[in-house]
Amino acid sequence: NACGPCIGQWRRDEIKKGERNSIVTSFNRNFPGRNDANPETLAFIASPEIVMAYGLAGRLSFNPLTDALPGNGGAAWKLSPPKTAPELPEKGFILSRAGYEAPPADPKAVAVSVSPGSERLQILDPFDRHADSDFTGMPILMKTKGKTTTDHISPAGFWLRFRGHLDRISDNMLTGAVNAFTGERGKTLNQLTGERGVDAPKVARAYRAAGRKWVVVGDENYGEGSSREHAAMSPRLLGCGAVIVRSFARIHETNLKKQGLLPLRFADPADYDKVEEGDRVSIVELRELRPGAPLRAVFRHADGREDTCSVTHTLSNEQIEWFRAGSALNLLRAQQR
């Protein structure tokens, strides 16, 4: 009834990163690198009973219905088929408020103190409001190829220790995504310097320092998987302006909207193929942004050619207000004053 341990905190000293191996797990995620940060670990999902059976046998060729296991003294024995488990616990779920602390009557009187040198916690500052001019000549940070899950955009495992520190955890942004131009994971071109094979977060920070918003171009069902909010917050923090894809996973698209980003779809999915390395992108007609009305994205290529693509969105009137305010929280804060 929860993600539980699926977020990936398995330290495996006996397997080196990059070494191909297989595991059988009852955790409800099997994305590459999810369980142990090794993208070459092939994770197969099964029931807890099957996982235990394979664990006892130690080999994937084992058939728990027909094969025997060696016992003490060499005597072979077989597993008994599992009984049907009750749908709910026999005594029901336990209702407990242990650990619950009610909010104070006057929240404004509460001061939150965080060490300035902490890498685990960070006080969040509101995101800046956008200006229409920010969305002109934006460099492409990365064009991702194939499946790009929230775990590719914001990997878990080692990084979970920094969940409370947005700036620190943003050093993992897009490090699991496949660059469509090179096939590398997490590496991209810095258009400001011409350097290739640079970590995506490092390039994003360089663009932000230069005062330039940037764009991610994605493939089908971009952002599938868990509803990991860091996969939207980190791009926003590091200066992303828009994410333009063939199609979105629903929850991630909503998370992008809440953080004040523009989630856009190619009206013609084939336009994804027109995007070239080194492109600069301008989103036209932002002042006319309204529900159901398409926009134009102009991709200016490195050789001076241009491709203009129609892009669509699913922003409602309220979500457009989030975008104008810089984030949903910015709008809520303004409404409370």
C-alpha positions, -999 to +999 in steps of 0.1 A: +000+000+000+030+023-004+062+028-023+081+015+008+117+004-001+112+009-038+131+042-037+164+023-038+188+023-009+205-011-014+242-010-009+257-040-028+294-043-022+296-076-041+283-061-074+303-033-091+284-006-110+281-015-146+282-053-139+252-071-155+232-091-130+196-101-122+175-097-091+140-108-083+121-084-060+086-078-047+092-040-046+069-022-070+095-005-092+120-020-117+134+010-135+171+008-144+192+018-114+163+021-091+172-006-065+209-003-062+220+026-085+234+001-110+217+006-144+229-029-154+209-046-126+179-063-142+151-063-117+122-087-122+090-081-101+073-111-085+051-120-056+067-123-021+062-161-023+081-164-056+109-140-043+114-162-012+114-194-034+142-180-056+160-167-026+161-203-012+172-218-045+197-191-054+191-196-092+167-182-117+163-216-134+145-229-103+108-240-107+092-239-072+063-260-084+083-290-096+120-287-085+135-299-052+160-282-029+189-300-011+183-303+026+205-313+056+223-345+049+216-343+012+179-352+014+158-334-012+126-316-003+101-294-021+082-262-012+045-264-005+023-241-026+014-211-005-020-207+011-042-179+001-034-149+022-063-129+038-072-098+018-069-076+049-052-083+083-074-105+104-076-080+132-079-050+108-056-020+105-042-004+137-053+032+142-026+051+162-017+087+166+016+080+181+042+105+168+015+129+157+020+165+168-008+190+162+001+223+145+005+253+168-024+277+172-002+305+159+021+292+131+037+326+125+052+324+160+072+293+151+108+300+140+126+273+119+163+272+123+186+253+099+224+253+100+237+273+070+263+246+064+238+218+063+237+195+033+205+178+045+182+207+051+177+240+033+151+268+038+134+273+005+132+307-012+103+315-035+109+311-072+112+343-092+084+354-115+090+349-152+093+376-179+082+368-215+117+378-227+131+349-206+117+325-232+136+338-262+168+321-274+168+294-247+195+268-252+185+232-252+200+215-221+192+180-233+171+161-258+162+129-240+157+096-259+132+068-250+119+062-215+127+092-193+111+085-159+112+107-128+139+084-116+160+094-146+152+130-140+159+129-103+176+096-093+170+081-058+194+059-040+225+078-027+206+111-033+178+105-009+199+119+020+196+153+003+158+153-001+155+183+023+181+203+005+169+213-029+201+229-042+222+199-032+199+172-046+196+192-078+231+180-086+215+148-097+191+164-123+188+144-155+219+123-147+199+092-156+185+105-188+198+093-222+211+121-245+194+115-278+224+130-297+252+110-280+236+080-262+254+091-230+235+092-197+234+126-179+260+142-202+254+171-226+268+200-246+275+234-230+265+258-257+283+287-239+318+270-241+314+243-267+325+217-243+309+183-247+302+154-223+295+177-193+272+167-165+237+182-172+234+199-137+267+216-142+256+230-176+222+241-162+240+260-135+262+277-161+232+288-181+215+301-150+246+320-140+246+336-174+209+346-170+195+322-196+166+299-191+169+266-209+147+238-224+145+201-221+131+181-251+116+147-243+102+116-259+070+097-253+054+096-218+081+119-203+081+118-165+064+084-160+068+066-127+066+080-092+052+114-085+086+127-074+083+164-070+121+169-071+119+160-108+100+193-113+116+214-085+152+208-095+147+219-131+129+250-119+156+258-094+184+254-120+167+277-146+144+255-168+118+275-187+100+248-207+098+211-212+087+202-247+079+165-254+060+141-275+038+132-246+037+135-208+030+113-179+000+130-162+013+135-127+047+149-137+030+173-161+010+187-132+041+189-110+058+210-137+028+233-138+029+238-100+065+248-101+058+275-127+072+256-157+058+254-192+049+218-201+044+217-239+037+190-264+046+188-300+014+191-319+030+168-345+051+142-325+073+139-356+087+174-349+107+159-321+131+147-349+136+182-361+154+192-328+192+194-333+221+197-309+230+233-303+195+246-309+182+278-293+144+278-286+120+308-285+084+303-273+062+328-293+029+344-283+033+338-245+013+370-239-016+352-255-013+321-234-048+308-227-065+274-222-066+253-254-047+278-275-015+264-291+018+283-291+047+283-315+082+271-306+109+284-329+140+261-330+170+281-343+197+257-354+234+263-350+238+269-388+211+296-387+182+276-401+149+277-383+121+252-377+088+265-363+067+239-345+032+241-331+031+231-294+001+225-273-006+226-235-032+216-210-030+247-187-062+258-172-069+295-163-058+288-127-026+270-138-018+299-161-019+321-130+006+297-114+029+302-144+025+340-143+032+341-105+063+319-108+047+289-090+015+277-074+029+285-040+037+321-050+001+326-061-012+311-028+011+333-008-001+364-027-037+355-021-032+351+016-019+386+020 
